[in-house]
Amino acid sequence: MKSLMEIEENLNDIAKLDEPIRTSELVLLMNYMEAHYRVFIINPTKEEMEKPEVKLYRRISDMRNI
């Protein structure tokens, strides 16, 4: 499993890509995090929203061009 640091490095590389490839790669990264970090939470608590993996996931989500 990739560490959060490795995911952030991937994110930095993806951020340099042009659309629509950039958003597609961001979605793939989000899917990876959902599968390995269980970050997709329905009705999250405040504590869950403060976890580093959830914050990174939200940052990736916010970068998408949808």
PDB file of N, CA, C and O in Angstrom:
ATOM      1  N   MET A   1       0.845  -1.173   0.000  1.00  0.00           N
ATOM      2  CA  MET A   1       0.000   0.000   0.000  1.00  0.00           C
ATOM      3  C   MET A   1       0.897   1.245   0.000  1.00  0.00           C
ATOM      4  O   MET A   1       1.922   1.295   0.681  1.00  0.00           O
ATOM      5  N   LYS A   2       0.487   2.231  -0.773  1.00  0.00           N
ATOM      6  CA  LYS A   2       1.216   3.494  -0.834  1.00  0.00           C
ATOM      7  C   LYS A   2       1.026   4.274   0.460  1.00  0.00           C
ATOM      8  O   LYS A   2      -0.056   4.278   1.046  1.00  0.00           O
ATOM      9  N   SER A   3       2.086   4.927   0.890  1.00  0.00           N
ATOM     10  CA  SER A   3       1.976   5.794   2.067  1.00  0.00           C
ATOM     11  C   SER A   3       1.299   7.106   1.666  1.00  0.00           C
ATOM     12  O   SER A   3       1.181   7.409   0.479  1.00  0.00           O
ATOM     13  N   LEU A   4       0.862   7.874   2.644  1.00  0.00           N
ATOM     14  CA  LEU A   4       0.255   9.172   2.344  1.00  0.00           C
ATOM     15  C   LEU A   4       1.270  10.090   1.663  1.00  0.00           C
ATOM     16  O   LEU A   4       0.898  10.910   0.823  1.00  0.00           O
ATOM     17  N   MET A   5       2.542   9.958   2.020  1.00  0.00           N
ATOM     18  CA  MET A   5       3.581  10.766   1.395  1.00  0.00           C
ATOM     19  C   MET A   5       3.721  10.407  -0.095  1.00  0.00           C
ATOM     20  O   MET A   5       3.885  11.289  -0.937  1.00  0.00           O
ATOM     21  N   GLU A   6       3.654   9.122  -0.404  1.00  0.00           N
ATOM     22  CA  GLU A   6       3.723   8.691  -1.800  1.00  0.00           C
ATOM     23  C   GLU A   6       2.506   9.188  -2.581  1.00  0.00           C
ATOM     24  O   GLU A   6       2.626   9.593  -3.737  1.00  0.00           O
ATOM     25  N   ILE A   7       1.349   9.154  -1.949  1.00  0.00           N
ATOM     26  CA  ILE A   7       0.139   9.644  -2.608  1.00  0.00           C
ATOM     27  C   ILE A   7       0.263  11.139  -2.870  1.00  0.00           C
ATOM     28  O   ILE A   7      -0.143  11.616  -3.930  1.00  0.00           O
ATOM     29  N   GLU A   8       0.815  11.878  -1.923  1.00  0.00           N
ATOM     30  CA  GLU A   8       1.016  13.320  -2.126  1.00  0.00           C
ATOM     31  C   GLU A   8       1.997  13.588  -3.255  1.00  0.00           C
ATOM     32  O   GLU A   8       1.808  14.533  -4.022  1.00  0.00           O
ATOM     33  N   GLU A   9       3.035  12.780  -3.371  1.00  0.00           N
ATOM     34  CA  GLU A   9       3.987  12.915  -4.477  1.00  0.00           C
ATOM     35  C   GLU A   9       3.278  12.666  -5.804  1.00  0.00           C
ATOM     36  O   GLU A   9       3.493  13.395  -6.773  1.00  0.00           O
ATOM     37  N   ASN A  10       2.435  11.638  -5.849  1.00  0.00           N
ATOM     38  CA  ASN A  10       1.641  11.375  -7.057  1.00  0.00           C
ATOM     39  C   ASN A  10       0.744  12.565  -7.373  1.00  0.00           C
ATOM     40  O   ASN A  10       0.600  12.961  -8.530  1.00  0.00           O
ATOM     41  N   LEU A  11       0.150  13.123  -6.338  1.00  0.00           N
ATOM     42  CA  LEU A  11      -0.745  14.261  -6.506  1.00  0.00           C
ATOM     43  C   LEU A  11      -0.002  15.452  -7.112  1.00  0.00           C
ATOM     44  O   LEU A  11      -0.530  16.134  -7.990  1.00  0.00           O
ATOM     45  N   ASN A  12       1.199  15.697  -6.653  1.00  0.00           N
ATOM     46  CA  ASN A  12       1.990  16.800  -7.197  1.00  0.00           C
ATOM     47  C   ASN A  12       2.279  16.601  -8.682  1.00  0.00           C
ATOM     48  O   ASN A  12       2.259  17.557  -9.457  1.00  0.00           O
ATOM     49  N   ASP A  13       2.547  15.357  -9.077  1.00  0.00           N
ATOM     50  CA  ASP A  13       2.782  15.062 -10.489  1.00  0.00           C
ATOM     51  C   ASP A  13       1.500  15.221 -11.299  1.00  0.00           C
ATOM     52  O   ASP A  13       1.519  15.775 -12.398  1.00  0.00           O
ATOM     53  N   ILE A  14       0.403  14.742 -10.764  1.00  0.00           N
ATOM     54  CA  ILE A  14      -0.890  14.824 -11.453  1.00  0.00           C
ATOM     55  C   ILE A  14      -1.311  16.279 -11.636  1.00  0.00           C
ATOM     56  O   ILE A  14      -1.896  16.627 -12.661  1.00  0.00           O
ATOM     57  N   ALA A  15      -1.025  17.116 -10.672  1.00  0.00           N
ATOM     58  CA  ALA A  15      -1.423  18.527 -10.726  1.00  0.00           C
ATOM     59  C   ALA A  15      -0.831  19.242 -11.942  1.00  0.00           C
ATOM     60  O   ALA A  15      -1.376  20.248 -12.395  1.00  0.00           O
ATOM     61  N   LYS A  16       0.263  18.734 -12.461  1.00  0.00           N
ATOM     62  CA  LYS A  16       0.935  19.351 -13.612  1.00  0.00           C
ATOM     63  C   LYS A  16       0.333  18.937 -14.952  1.00  0.00           C
ATOM     64  O   LYS A  16       0.671  19.512 -15.986  1.00  0.00           O
ATOM     65  N   LEU A  17      -0.546  17.955 -14.942  1.00  0.00           N
ATOM     66  CA  LEU A  17      -1.136  17.447 -16.184  1.00  0.00           C
ATOM     67  C   LEU A  17      -2.221  18.378 -16.699  1.00  0.00           C
ATOM     68  O   LEU A  17      -2.785  19.175 -15.949  1.00  0.00           O
ATOM     69  N   ASP A  18      -2.504  18.265 -17.990  1.00  0.00           N
ATOM     70  CA  ASP A  18      -3.580  19.026 -18.617  1.00  0.00           C
ATOM     71  C   ASP A  18      -4.894  18.261 -18.483  1.00  0.00           C
ATOM     72  O   ASP A  18      -4.920  17.039 -18.337  1.00  0.00           O
ATOM     73  N   GLU A  19      -5.973  19.021 -18.539  1.00  0.00           N
ATOM     74  CA  GLU A  19      -7.311  18.420 -18.541  1.00  0.00           C
ATOM     75  C   GLU A  19      -7.564  17.788 -19.912  1.00  0.00           C
ATOM     76  O   GLU A  19      -7.026  18.289 -20.899  1.00  0.00           O
ATOM     77  N   PRO A  20      -8.329  16.746 -20.021  1.00  0.00           N
ATOM     78  CA  PRO A  20      -9.099  16.049 -18.990  1.00  0.00           C
ATOM     79  C   PRO A  20      -8.306  14.935 -18.286  1.00  0.00           C
ATOM     80  O   PRO A  20      -8.828  14.270 -17.391  1.00  0.00           O
ATOM     81  N   ILE A  21      -7.060  14.737 -18.690  1.00  0.00           N
ATOM     82  CA  ILE A  21      -6.243  13.674 -18.097  1.00  0.00           C
ATOM     83  C   ILE A  21      -6.056  13.911 -16.600  1.00  0.00           C
ATOM     84  O   ILE A  21      -6.086  12.966 -15.811  1.00  0.00           O
ATOM     85  N   ARG A  22      -5.864  15.160 -16.214  1.00  0.00           N
ATOM     86  CA  ARG A  22      -5.641  15.503 -14.811  1.00  0.00           C
ATOM     87  C   ARG A  22      -6.782  15.012 -13.932  1.00  0.00           C
ATOM     88  O   ARG A  22      -6.547  14.352 -12.920  1.00  0.00           O
ATOM     89  N   THR A  23      -8.009  15.329 -14.310  1.00  0.00           N
ATOM     90  CA  THR A  23      -9.160  14.917 -13.510  1.00  0.00           C
ATOM     91  C   THR A  23      -9.306  13.397 -13.506  1.00  0.00           C
ATOM     92  O   THR A  23      -9.655  12.815 -12.479  1.00  0.00           O
ATOM     93  N   SER A  24      -9.047  12.759 -14.618  1.00  0.00           N
ATOM     94  CA  SER A  24      -9.127  11.294 -14.673  1.00  0.00           C
ATOM     95  C   SER A  24      -8.133  10.654 -13.714  1.00  0.00           C
ATOM     96  O   SER A  24      -8.464   9.688 -13.026  1.00  0.00           O
ATOM     97  N   GLU A  25      -6.937  11.180 -13.666  1.00  0.00           N
ATOM     98  CA  GLU A  25      -5.909  10.654 -12.761  1.00  0.00           C
ATOM     99  C   GLU A  25      -6.262  10.947 -11.297  1.00  0.00           C
ATOM    100  O   GLU A  25      -5.988  10.129 -10.419  1.00  0.00           O
ATOM    101  N   LEU A  26      -6.857  12.088 -11.040  1.00  0.00           N
ATOM    102  CA  LEU A  26      -7.290  12.403  -9.681  1.00  0.00           C
ATOM    103  C   LEU A  26      -8.360  11.419  -9.213  1.00  0.00           C
ATOM    104  O   LEU A  26      -8.346  10.978  -8.064  1.00  0.00           O
ATOM    105  N   VAL A  27      -9.277  11.081 -10.100  1.00  0.00           N
ATOM    106  CA  VAL A  27     -10.330  10.122  -9.764  1.00  0.00           C
ATOM    107  C   VAL A  27      -9.714   8.755  -9.452  1.00  0.00           C
ATOM    108  O   VAL A  27     -10.133   8.085  -8.509  1.00  0.00           O
ATOM    109  N   LEU A  28      -8.732   8.350 -10.235  1.00  0.00           N
ATOM    110  CA  LEU A  28      -8.062   7.076  -9.969  1.00  0.00           C
ATOM    111  C   LEU A  28      -7.380   7.094  -8.604  1.00  0.00           C
ATOM    112  O   LEU A  28      -7.417   6.105  -7.872  1.00  0.00           O
ATOM    113  N   LEU A  29      -6.765   8.209  -8.271  1.00  0.00           N
ATOM    114  CA  LEU A  29      -6.111   8.342  -6.975  1.00  0.00           C
ATOM    115  C   LEU A  29      -7.138   8.302  -5.839  1.00  0.00           C
ATOM    116  O   LEU A  29      -6.890   7.698  -4.795  1.00  0.00           O
ATOM    117  N   MET A  30      -8.274   8.936  -6.042  1.00  0.00           N
ATOM    118  CA  MET A  30      -9.347   8.887  -5.046  1.00  0.00           C
ATOM    119  C   MET A  30      -9.847   7.449  -4.877  1.00  0.00           C
ATOM    120  O   MET A  30     -10.071   6.992  -3.755  1.00  0.00           O
ATOM    121  N   ASN A  31     -10.017   6.750  -5.981  1.00  0.00           N
ATOM    122  CA  ASN A  31     -10.468   5.355  -5.919  1.00  0.00           C
ATOM    123  C   ASN A  31      -9.477   4.499  -5.132  1.00  0.00           C
ATOM    124  O   ASN A  31      -9.876   3.639  -4.346  1.00  0.00           O
ATOM    125  N   TYR A  32      -8.180   4.740  -5.349  1.00  0.00           N
ATOM    126  CA  TYR A  32      -7.151   4.011  -4.618  1.00  0.00           C
ATOM    127  C   TYR A  32      -7.287   4.268  -3.112  1.00  0.00           C
ATOM    128  O   TYR A  32      -7.237   3.339  -2.305  1.00  0.00           O
ATOM    129  N   MET A  33      -7.459   5.530  -2.754  1.00  0.00           N
ATOM    130  CA  MET A  33      -7.582   5.872  -1.340  1.00  0.00           C
ATOM    131  C   MET A  33      -8.846   5.282  -0.725  1.00  0.00           C
ATOM    132  O   MET A  33      -8.832   4.850   0.427  1.00  0.00           O
ATOM    133  N   GLU A  34      -9.934   5.261  -1.481  1.00  0.00           N
ATOM    134  CA  GLU A  34     -11.168   4.669  -0.977  1.00  0.00           C
ATOM    135  C   GLU A  34     -10.971   3.185  -0.685  1.00  0.00           C
ATOM    136  O   GLU A  34     -11.456   2.674   0.325  1.00  0.00           O
ATOM    137  N   ALA A  35     -10.257   2.499  -1.574  1.00  0.00           N
ATOM    138  CA  ALA A  35     -10.058   1.060  -1.415  1.00  0.00           C
ATOM    139  C   ALA A  35      -9.076   0.725  -0.296  1.00  0.00           C
ATOM    140  O   ALA A  35      -9.276  -0.248   0.431  1.00  0.00           O
ATOM    141  N   HIS A  36      -8.026   1.515  -0.153  1.00  0.00           N
ATOM    142  CA  HIS A  36      -6.956   1.164   0.784  1.00  0.00           C
ATOM    143  C   HIS A  36      -7.017   1.905   2.118  1.00  0.00           C
ATOM    144  O   HIS A  36      -6.524   1.404   3.129  1.00  0.00           O
ATOM    145  N   TYR A  37      -7.607   3.073   2.124  1.00  0.00           N
ATOM    146  CA  TYR A  37      -7.653   3.866   3.354  1.00  0.00           C
ATOM    147  C   TYR A  37      -9.058   4.029   3.916  1.00  0.00           C
ATOM    148  O   TYR A  37      -9.224   4.592   4.998  1.00  0.00           O
ATOM    149  N   ARG A  38     -10.069   3.547   3.204  1.00  0.00           N
ATOM    150  CA  ARG A  38     -11.459   3.644   3.658  1.00  0.00           C
ATOM    151  C   ARG A  38     -11.836   5.085   4.032  1.00  0.00           C
ATOM    152  O   ARG A  38     -12.360   5.342   5.116  1.00  0.00           O
ATOM    153  N   VAL A  39     -11.561   6.004   3.123  1.00  0.00           N
ATOM    154  CA  VAL A  39     -11.775   7.421   3.399  1.00  0.00           C
ATOM    155  C   VAL A  39     -13.149   7.933   2.983  1.00  0.00           C
ATOM    156  O   VAL A  39     -13.540   9.031   3.377  1.00  0.00           O
ATOM    157  N   PHE A  40     -13.881   7.163   2.200  1.00  0.00           N
ATOM    158  CA  PHE A  40     -15.220   7.595   1.802  1.00  0.00           C
ATOM    159  C   PHE A  40     -16.184   7.237   2.926  1.00  0.00           C
ATOM    160  O   PHE A  40     -16.557   6.076   3.093  1.00  0.00           O
ATOM    161  N   ILE A  41     -16.579   8.239   3.689  1.00  0.00           N
ATOM    162  CA  ILE A  41     -17.392   8.021   4.885  1.00  0.00           C
ATOM    163  C   ILE A  41     -18.695   8.806   4.742  1.00  0.00           C
ATOM    164  O   ILE A  41     -18.685  10.016   4.518  1.00  0.00           O
ATOM    165  N   ILE A  42     -19.799   8.108   4.875  1.00  0.00           N
ATOM    166  CA  ILE A  42     -21.100   8.772   4.863  1.00  0.00           C
ATOM    167  C   ILE A  42     -21.334   9.323   6.269  1.00  0.00           C
ATOM    168  O   ILE A  42     -21.164   8.603   7.253  1.00  0.00           O
ATOM    169  N   ASN A  43     -21.717  10.578   6.365  1.00  0.00           N
ATOM    170  CA  ASN A  43     -21.941  11.244   7.655  1.00  0.00           C
ATOM    171  C   ASN A  43     -20.734  11.129   8.593  1.00  0.00           C
ATOM    172  O   ASN A  43     -20.843  10.569   9.683  1.00  0.00           O
ATOM    173  N   PRO A  44     -19.580  11.665   8.161  1.00  0.00           N
ATOM    174  CA  PRO A  44     -18.383  11.557   9.010  1.00  0.00           C
ATOM    175  C   PRO A  44     -18.487  12.413  10.267  1.00  0.00           C
ATOM    176  O   PRO A  44     -19.170  13.436  10.296  1.00  0.00           O
ATOM    177  N   THR A  45     -17.797  11.967  11.283  1.00  0.00           N
ATOM    178  CA  THR A  45     -17.715  12.743  12.515  1.00  0.00           C
ATOM    179  C   THR A  45     -16.614  13.796  12.351  1.00  0.00           C
ATOM    180  O   THR A  45     -15.837  13.754  11.396  1.00  0.00           O
ATOM    181  N   LYS A  46     -16.562  14.727  13.286  1.00  0.00           N
ATOM    182  CA  LYS A  46     -15.526  15.751  13.255  1.00  0.00           C
ATOM    183  C   LYS A  46     -14.141  15.108  13.367  1.00  0.00           C
ATOM    184  O   LYS A  46     -13.199  15.540  12.702  1.00  0.00           O
ATOM    185  N   GLU A  47     -14.018  14.087  14.200  1.00  0.00           N
ATOM    186  CA  GLU A  47     -12.741  13.394  14.376  1.00  0.00           C
ATOM    187  C   GLU A  47     -12.303  12.718  13.082  1.00  0.00           C
ATOM    188  O   GLU A  47     -11.125  12.761  12.725  1.00  0.00           O
ATOM    189  N   GLU A  48     -13.241  12.097  12.382  1.00  0.00           N
ATOM    190  CA  GLU A  48     -12.916  11.441  11.114  1.00  0.00           C
ATOM    191  C   GLU A  48     -12.456  12.458  10.073  1.00  0.00           C
ATOM    192  O   GLU A  48     -11.548  12.179   9.290  1.00  0.00           O
ATOM    193  N   MET A  49     -13.073  13.623  10.063  1.00  0.00           N
ATOM    194  CA  MET A  49     -12.704  14.659   9.092  1.00  0.00           C
ATOM    195  C   MET A  49     -11.316  15.228   9.357  1.00  0.00           C
ATOM    196  O   MET A  49     -10.714  15.820   8.461  1.00  0.00           O
ATOM    197  N   GLU A  50     -10.801  15.062  10.560  1.00  0.00           N
ATOM    198  CA  GLU A  50      -9.480  15.575  10.928  1.00  0.00           C
ATOM    199  C   GLU A  50      -8.345  14.603  10.632  1.00  0.00           C
ATOM    200  O   GLU A  50      -7.176  14.967  10.756  1.00  0.00           O
ATOM    201  N   LYS A  51      -8.668  13.378  10.245  1.00  0.00           N
ATOM    202  CA  LYS A  51      -7.626  12.393   9.945  1.00  0.00           C
ATOM    203  C   LYS A  51      -6.835  12.851   8.714  1.00  0.00           C
ATOM    204  O   LYS A  51      -7.419  13.374   7.764  1.00  0.00           O
ATOM    205  N   PRO A  52      -5.516  12.660   8.724  1.00  0.00           N
ATOM    206  CA  PRO A  52      -4.683  13.104   7.597  1.00  0.00           C
ATOM    207  C   PRO A  52      -5.109  12.503   6.258  1.00  0.00           C
ATOM    208  O   PRO A  52      -5.078  13.187   5.235  1.00  0.00           O
ATOM    209  N   GLU A  53      -5.505  11.234   6.258  1.00  0.00           N
ATOM    210  CA  GLU A  53      -5.897  10.599   5.005  1.00  0.00           C
ATOM    211  C   GLU A  53      -7.195  11.190   4.458  1.00  0.00           C
ATOM    212  O   GLU A  53      -7.369  11.289   3.243  1.00  0.00           O
ATOM    213  N   VAL A  54      -8.101  11.580   5.345  1.00  0.00           N
ATOM    214  CA  VAL A  54      -9.357  12.187   4.900  1.00  0.00           C
ATOM    215  C   VAL A  54      -9.095  13.601   4.379  1.00  0.00           C
ATOM    216  O   VAL A  54      -9.679  14.011   3.377  1.00  0.00           O
ATOM    217  N   LYS A  55      -8.234  14.334   5.046  1.00  0.00           N
ATOM    218  CA  LYS A  55      -7.881  15.678   4.565  1.00  0.00           C
ATOM    219  C   LYS A  55      -7.240  15.615   3.180  1.00  0.00           C
ATOM    220  O   LYS A  55      -7.555  16.429   2.312  1.00  0.00           O
ATOM    221  N   LEU A  56      -6.346  14.656   2.972  1.00  0.00           N
ATOM    222  CA  LEU A  56      -5.712  14.502   1.663  1.00  0.00           C
ATOM    223  C   LEU A  56      -6.741  14.121   0.611  1.00  0.00           C
ATOM    224  O   LEU A  56      -6.720  14.648  -0.502  1.00  0.00           O
ATOM    225  N   TYR A  57      -7.628  13.221   0.954  1.00  0.00           N
ATOM    226  CA  TYR A  57      -8.692  12.807   0.041  1.00  0.00           C
ATOM    227  C   TYR A  57      -9.551  14.009  -0.369  1.00  0.00           C
ATOM    228  O   TYR A  57      -9.876  14.174  -1.545  1.00  0.00           O
ATOM    229  N   ARG A  58      -9.913  14.843   0.606  1.00  0.00           N
ATOM    230  CA  ARG A  58     -10.714  16.036   0.308  1.00  0.00           C
ATOM    231  C   ARG A  58      -9.948  16.995  -0.604  1.00  0.00           C
ATOM    232  O   ARG A  58     -10.528  17.598  -1.507  1.00  0.00           O
ATOM    233  N   ARG A  59      -8.660  17.131  -0.366  1.00  0.00           N
ATOM    234  CA  ARG A  59      -7.832  18.002  -1.211  1.00  0.00           C
ATOM    235  C   ARG A  59      -7.822  17.503  -2.650  1.00  0.00           C
ATOM    236  O   ARG A  59      -7.937  18.288  -3.591  1.00  0.00           O
ATOM    237  N   ILE A  60      -7.685  16.195  -2.810  1.00  0.00           N
ATOM    238  CA  ILE A  60      -7.711  15.606  -4.154  1.00  0.00           C
ATOM    239  C   ILE A  60      -9.073  15.848  -4.789  1.00  0.00           C
ATOM    240  O   ILE A  60      -9.161  16.253  -5.949  1.00  0.00           O
ATOM    241  N   SER A  61     -10.119  15.604  -4.040  1.00  0.00           N
ATOM    242  CA  SER A  61     -11.478  15.803  -4.543  1.00  0.00           C
ATOM    243  C   SER A  61     -11.704  17.250  -5.003  1.00  0.00           C
ATOM    244  O   SER A  61     -12.310  17.492  -6.047  1.00  0.00           O
ATOM    245  N   ASP A  62     -11.215  18.188  -4.222  1.00  0.00           N
ATOM    246  CA  ASP A  62     -11.394  19.608  -4.547  1.00  0.00           C
ATOM    247  C   ASP A  62     -10.626  20.026  -5.801  1.00  0.00           C
ATOM    248  O   ASP A  62     -10.970  21.027  -6.429  1.00  0.00           O
ATOM    249  N   MET A  63      -9.597  19.276  -6.166  1.00  0.00           N
ATOM    250  CA  MET A  63      -8.795  19.606  -7.335  1.00  0.00           C
ATOM    251  C   MET A  63      -9.439  19.168  -8.648  1.00  0.00           C
ATOM    252  O   MET A  63      -9.035  19.607  -9.725  1.00  0.00           O
ATOM    253  N   ARG A  64     -10.446  18.295  -8.547  1.00  0.00           N
ATOM    254  CA  ARG A  64     -11.085  17.794  -9.767  1.00  0.00           C
ATOM    255  C   ARG A  64     -11.830  18.905 -10.486  1.00  0.00           C
ATOM    256  O   ARG A  64     -12.321  19.851  -9.871  1.00  0.00           O
ATOM    257  N   ASN A  65     -11.901  18.770 -11.785  1.00  0.00           N
ATOM    258  CA  ASN A  65     -12.625  19.717 -12.619  1.00  0.00           C
ATOM    259  C   ASN A  65     -13.911  19.021 -13.070  1.00  0.00           C
ATOM    260  O   ASN A  65     -13.948  18.384 -14.123  1.00  0.00           O
ATOM    261  N   ILE A  66     -14.968  19.152 -12.256  1.00  0.00           N
ATOM    262  CA  ILE A  66     -16.209  18.428 -12.574  1.00  0.00           C
ATOM    263  C   ILE A  66     -17.335  19.372 -12.896  1.00  0.00           C
ATOM    264  O   ILE A  66     -18.447  18.931 -13.185  1.00  0.00           O
TER     265      ILE A  66
END
